[in-house]
Amino acid sequence: MLALSRCALIGQTPEIAPADKKLYALRDVTATVESPYLITASIMSKKMAEGIDALVLDVKTGDGAFMKKQADAEYLAELMVETGTRMGKKIVALITDMEQPLGRKIGNSLEVEECIEVLHGGGPADLVELSLELSAWMFVLGGRTKTVNEGRELAAEMIATGRARDTFREVIELQGGEVRVVDDPSLLPHARHTAHLPAKRSGFVTAIRCEQVGVASMTLGGGREKKEDSVDPGVGLVLEKKIGDAVQAGESLCTIHYNSEGKLVPATRLLAQSFEIGDNAPAATPLVLKLIGAEKYS
C-alpha cells in the first residue's frame, strides 16, 4: 500500500477481505457471478475492511456495463448504499451511462494518455464531466465542501491550477514510475501500426456496441481472454466518432492501434459490426442517469 498526503492506493491482499477471492472462485463455478447480493458482498467487504469513512460509487449501466438494464444497476447500487449506511459510512452511488465508451481512447497506455490530457485541462467532455462529478461528491462526503456545486468548482480549480496533475506526478514518483510521462505521454508504450475503420455510409452515429468494442480491444492484445495471457499496453482504439456525431462515407470511425496483423483482422471485423449509422442524430442522453443515497447530502 502507498500512503501519500492522506491518499492511498491499494490492492486486495491476504489481510484485506481474504475470503472474497475464495468466494469469487466459488461464484464462478456455481454460475452466481451475476448475483447482486454476492456482488455487493464482494465490493463492500473490501471497502469496509479498508477502514473508509465515505465512499462514492460509479455504477455503470448499458451495453458496456455488467448491468445492462438501468433497473438492475439501480438495485445493485441501492444494496451497496444500504450496506455502507448500516456500517455507519457516508455513501452515494451514481448511475452512469455506458451505452458507449467513456472518452475516446480504449487501451492501457491510450487511456492513461487521455487521463493526462484531462489533468492538463483538456480531454473529452464526457470524461471531464464524470471526473468532476465523482470528485465533487467525494469532496462533499469528505467534508471538504458543503455542496456538490462547490465540489465541482474545487475539482475544476485543482485541474486549472495544476494541483491535480502535480499530485498524480507525485504518486507516480513514489511508486517508482517514470514521472516524465505526465508532461510527455509519448514515453508510454505505443503500438507500432495504426489502421482506420471507414464508415460504410453517410449519416449520424446512432449506436456503438460498447461491449463489442471492448472485446475488439482485448482481441488486439489489450486485455486477457485467459488468466495466463499477457497484456500489450500499447494497443487499443481511438474513437473518431461517437453517438450523435455526423459522418461521411469513407470517413474514419476509429483508429486502430495494433502490433499484430493476425489480431487486426478479427478486431476490425468486430468493430465494423459495432457502429450503427442512421439518417438522423439520436436524442442526447445524460451521462449521470440517477443518484442513489444522495438526498441526505444535497
C-alpha positions as CSV (number, residue, x, y, z in Angstrom):
1,M,0.0,0.0,0.0
2,L,1.2,3.5,-0.8
3,A,0.4,6.4,1.5
4,L,0.6,9.9,0.1
5,S,-0.7,13.1,1.7
6,R,-3.7,11.3,3.2
7,C,-4.1,9.4,-0.1
8,A,-3.6,5.6,-0.5
9,L,-3.6,3.3,-3.5
10,I,-4.3,-0.3,-2.6
11,G,-5.0,-3.7,-4.0
12,Q,-6.6,-6.7,-2.3
13,T,-4.2,-8.6,-0.1
14,P,-4.4,-11.7,2.1
15,E,-5.1,-9.3,5.0
16,I,-8.0,-7.4,3.4
17,A,-11.2,-9.4,2.8
18,P,-9.3,-12.7,2.3
19,A,-12.5,-14.7,1.9
20,D,-13.5,-12.6,-1.1
21,K,-11.2,-14.3,-3.6
22,K,-12.3,-17.8,-2.5
23,L,-16.0,-16.7,-2.7
24,Y,-15.5,-15.3,-6.2
25,A,-14.0,-18.6,-7.4
26,L,-17.0,-20.4,-5.9
27,R,-19.4,-18.0,-7.6
28,D,-17.6,-18.7,-10.9
29,V,-18.2,-22.4,-10.7
30,T,-21.7,-22.1,-9.4
31,A,-22.9,-19.6,-12.0
32,T,-23.7,-17.0,-9.4
33,V,-21.2,-14.3,-10.5
34,E,-24.2,-12.1,-11.6
35,S,-26.0,-12.2,-8.2
36,P,-26.4,-8.6,-7.0
37,Y,-26.2,-9.8,-3.4
38,L,-22.8,-11.5,-3.9
39,I,-21.5,-8.6,-6.0
40,T,-22.4,-6.3,-3.1
41,A,-20.7,-8.6,-0.6
42,S,-17.6,-8.7,-2.8
43,I,-17.3,-5.0,-3.4
44,M,-18.4,-3.7,0.0
45,S,-16.4,-6.2,2.1
46,K,-13.2,-4.7,0.7
47,K,-14.3,-1.1,1.1
48,M,-15.3,-1.7,4.8
49,A,-12.1,-3.6,5.5
50,E,-10.1,-0.6,4.3
51,G,-11.4,1.5,7.1
52,I,-13.1,4.1,5.0
53,D,-15.4,6.9,6.3
54,A,-17.0,7.7,3.0
55,L,-17.4,6.2,-0.5
56,V,-18.6,7.4,-3.9
57,L,-19.7,4.5,-6.2
58,D,-19.8,4.8,-10.0
59,V,-22.3,2.1,-11.0
60,K,-22.5,1.8,-14.8
61,T,-25.4,0.6,-16.9
62,G,-25.8,0.0,-20.6
63,D,-24.2,-2.2,-23.3
64,G,-20.7,-1.8,-22.0
65,A,-21.6,-2.4,-18.4
66,F,-22.0,-5.5,-16.3
67,M,-25.6,-4.4,-15.5
68,K,-27.1,-3.9,-18.9
69,K,-30.5,-2.7,-17.6
70,Q,-30.7,0.5,-15.6
71,A,-33.2,-1.1,-13.1
72,D,-30.6,-3.8,-12.3
73,A,-27.9,-1.2,-11.8
74,E,-30.1,0.8,-9.5
75,Y,-30.9,-2.2,-7.4
76,L,-27.2,-3.1,-7.1
77,A,-26.5,0.5,-6.1
78,E,-29.2,0.5,-3.5
79,L,-27.9,-2.7,-2.0
80,M,-24.4,-1.2,-1.7
81,V,-25.6,2.1,-0.4
82,E,-27.7,0.4,2.3
83,T,-24.8,-1.9,3.3
84,G,-22.5,1.1,3.7
85,T,-25.0,3.1,5.5
86,R,-25.7,0.3,8.0
87,M,-22.0,0.2,8.6
88,G,-22.0,3.9,9.6
89,K,-20.4,5.1,6.4
90,K,-21.3,8.1,4.2
91,I,-22.1,6.6,0.8
92,V,-23.5,7.8,-2.6
93,A,-23.8,5.9,-5.8
94,L,-24.0,7.5,-9.3
95,I,-25.8,5.5,-12.0
96,T,-23.9,6.4,-15.2
97,D,-24.4,5.7,-18.8
98,M,-22.3,3.1,-20.6
99,E,-24.1,2.8,-23.9
100,Q,-20.8,3.9,-25.5
101,P,-17.2,4.1,-24.3
102,L,-16.4,6.9,-21.9
103,G,-13.9,9.3,-23.5
104,R,-12.4,8.4,-26.9
105,K,-9.4,6.2,-26.1
106,I,-9.5,2.5,-25.3
107,G,-6.4,0.5,-24.2
108,N,-3.9,0.7,-21.4
109,S,-1.5,3.4,-22.5
110,L,-4.1,5.2,-24.5
111,E,-6.4,5.6,-21.5
112,V,-3.6,6.8,-19.3
113,E,-2.7,9.3,-22.0
114,E,-6.3,10.5,-22.0
115,C,-6.3,10.9,-18.2
116,I,-3.2,13.0,-18.5
117,E,-5.0,15.2,-21.1
118,V,-7.7,15.8,-18.5
119,L,-5.1,16.7,-15.9
120,H,-3.7,19.2,-18.3
121,G,-7.1,20.9,-18.7
122,G,-8.1,19.1,-21.9
123,G,-9.6,15.7,-22.7
124,P,-13.1,14.7,-23.9
125,A,-16.1,16.5,-22.4
126,D,-17.8,13.4,-21.1
127,L,-14.7,12.1,-19.3
128,V,-14.1,15.6,-17.8
129,E,-17.7,15.8,-16.7
130,L,-17.8,12.5,-14.9
131,S,-14.4,13.1,-13.3
132,L,-15.6,16.4,-11.9
133,E,-18.9,14.9,-10.7
134,L,-17.3,12.0,-8.9
135,S,-14.7,14.3,-7.3
136,A,-17.4,16.8,-6.3
137,W,-19.4,14.1,-4.4
138,M,-16.2,12.9,-2.7
139,F,-15.5,16.4,-1.5
140,V,-19.0,16.7,-0.1
141,L,-18.9,13.3,1.7
142,G,-15.4,14.1,3.0
143,G,-16.5,17.4,4.4
144,R,-14.2,19.5,2.1
145,T,-17.2,21.3,0.6
146,K,-20.8,21.9,1.7
147,T,-22.4,21.5,-1.7
148,V,-21.9,19.5,-4.9
149,N,-21.6,22.7,-6.9
150,E,-18.8,23.9,-4.6
151,G,-17.2,20.4,-5.1
152,R,-17.3,20.7,-8.9
153,E,-15.7,24.2,-8.7
154,L,-13.0,22.9,-6.4
155,A,-12.2,19.9,-8.7
156,A,-12.1,22.2,-11.7
157,E,-9.8,24.6,-9.8
158,M,-7.5,21.8,-8.9
159,I,-7.1,20.9,-12.6
160,A,-6.8,24.5,-13.7
161,T,-4.0,25.3,-11.2
162,G,-2.2,22.1,-11.8
163,R,-2.6,20.7,-8.3
164,A,-4.3,17.5,-9.6
165,R,-1.6,17.0,-12.2
166,D,1.2,17.6,-9.7
167,T,-0.3,15.1,-7.2
168,F,-0.5,12.5,-10.0
169,R,3.1,13.1,-10.7
170,E,4.0,12.6,-7.0
171,V,2.0,9.4,-6.9
172,I,4.0,8.0,-9.9
173,E,7.3,9.1,-8.4
174,L,6.6,7.4,-5.0
175,Q,5.7,4.2,-6.9
176,G,9.0,4.2,-8.7
177,G,7.4,5.1,-12.1
178,E,8.6,7.4,-14.8
179,V,7.3,10.8,-13.8
180,R,8.2,12.4,-17.2
181,V,5.1,10.7,-18.8
182,V,2.9,13.4,-17.2
183,D,4.5,16.0,-19.4
184,D,5.4,13.7,-22.3
185,P,2.9,10.9,-22.8
186,S,4.9,9.8,-25.9
187,L,7.1,7.9,-23.3
188,L,4.3,5.5,-22.7
189,P,4.2,2.2,-24.7
190,H,2.6,2.7,-28.1
191,A,1.7,0.3,-30.9
192,R,3.8,0.1,-34.0
193,H,1.0,0.4,-36.5
194,T,-2.3,2.1,-37.0
195,A,-5.3,1.4,-39.2
196,H,-8.6,3.2,-39.8
197,L,-12.2,1.8,-39.8
198,P,-14.1,3.7,-42.6
199,A,-17.8,4.4,-42.4
200,K,-19.8,2.5,-44.9
201,R,-22.3,5.3,-45.4
202,S,-23.0,8.9,-44.6
203,G,-25.3,9.9,-41.7
204,F,-25.1,10.1,-37.9
205,V,-23.7,7.5,-35.5
206,T,-26.8,6.2,-33.7
207,A,-25.3,3.5,-31.6
208,I,-22.0,1.9,-30.6
209,R,-21.9,-1.6,-29.3
210,C,-19.7,-0.8,-26.3
211,E,-19.1,-4.3,-25.1
212,Q,-18.1,-5.4,-28.6
213,V,-15.7,-2.5,-28.9
214,G,-14.1,-3.7,-25.6
215,V,-13.8,-7.2,-27.0
216,A,-12.1,-5.8,-30.1
217,S,-9.5,-4.0,-27.9
218,M,-8.9,-7.3,-26.0
219,T,-8.6,-9.1,-29.3
220,L,-5.7,-6.8,-30.2
221,G,-4.0,-7.8,-27.0
222,G,-5.2,-5.0,-24.7
223,G,-6.8,-7.5,-22.3
224,R,-6.7,-11.1,-21.2
225,E,-9.0,-13.8,-22.6
226,K,-7.3,-16.3,-20.2
227,K,-5.5,-15.6,-16.9
228,E,-2.2,-16.6,-18.3
229,D,-2.4,-14.3,-21.4
230,S,0.0,-11.3,-21.5
231,V,-1.3,-7.8,-22.0
232,D,0.1,-5.5,-24.7
233,P,-0.1,-2.0,-23.1
234,G,0.4,-0.2,-26.4
235,V,-2.6,-1.4,-28.4
236,G,-6.1,-0.1,-28.4
237,L,-8.6,2.2,-30.2
238,V,-9.2,5.9,-30.6
239,L,-12.8,6.7,-31.4
240,E,-13.0,9.5,-34.0
241,K,-16.8,9.4,-33.9
242,K,-19.3,8.9,-31.1
243,I,-23.0,8.7,-30.8
244,G,-24.7,11.8,-32.4
245,D,-21.7,12.7,-34.5
246,A,-22.1,13.3,-38.2
247,V,-20.1,11.1,-40.5
248,Q,-19.4,10.9,-44.3
249,A,-19.0,7.6,-46.2
250,G,-15.3,6.6,-46.0
251,E,-14.6,8.8,-43.1
252,S,-12.7,7.2,-40.2
253,L,-14.9,6.0,-37.3
254,C,-12.0,4.9,-35.2
255,T,-8.2,4.5,-35.4
256,I,-6.9,1.0,-34.5
257,H,-3.5,0.8,-32.8
258,Y,-2.1,-2.7,-33.3
259,N,1.1,-4.7,-33.2
260,S,-0.1,-8.0,-34.8
261,E,-1.6,-8.3,-38.3
262,G,-3.2,-11.5,-37.3
263,K,-5.1,-9.8,-34.4
264,L,-6.0,-6.8,-36.6
265,V,-8.3,-8.8,-38.9
266,P,-10.7,-10.2,-36.2
267,A,-10.7,-6.9,-34.3
268,T,-11.6,-4.9,-37.4
269,R,-14.4,-7.4,-38.1
270,L,-15.8,-6.8,-34.6
271,L,-15.5,-3.0,-34.9
272,A,-17.2,-3.0,-38.3
273,Q,-20.3,-4.5,-36.6
274,S,-20.1,-2.2,-33.6
275,F,-21.1,1.2,-35.2
276,E,-24.6,1.9,-36.4
277,I,-25.2,4.8,-38.7
278,G,-28.6,6.3,-39.4
279,D,-30.2,9.2,-41.1
280,N,-30.9,11.3,-38.0
281,A,-28.9,12.1,-34.9
282,P,-30.4,10.4,-31.8
283,A,-31.5,12.5,-28.8
284,A,-28.7,13.2,-26.3
285,T,-28.9,11.3,-23.1
286,P,-27.4,12.4,-19.7
287,L,-24.2,10.9,-18.5
288,V,-25.3,10.7,-14.9
289,L,-28.7,9.0,-15.0
290,K,-29.6,8.8,-11.3
291,L,-28.2,9.4,-7.8
292,I,-28.7,6.8,-5.1
293,G,-28.4,7.9,-1.4
294,A,-27.7,11.5,-2.3
295,E,-30.7,13.1,-0.7
296,K,-29.2,13.4,2.7
297,Y,-26.2,15.3,1.5
298,S,-27.6,17.6,-1.2
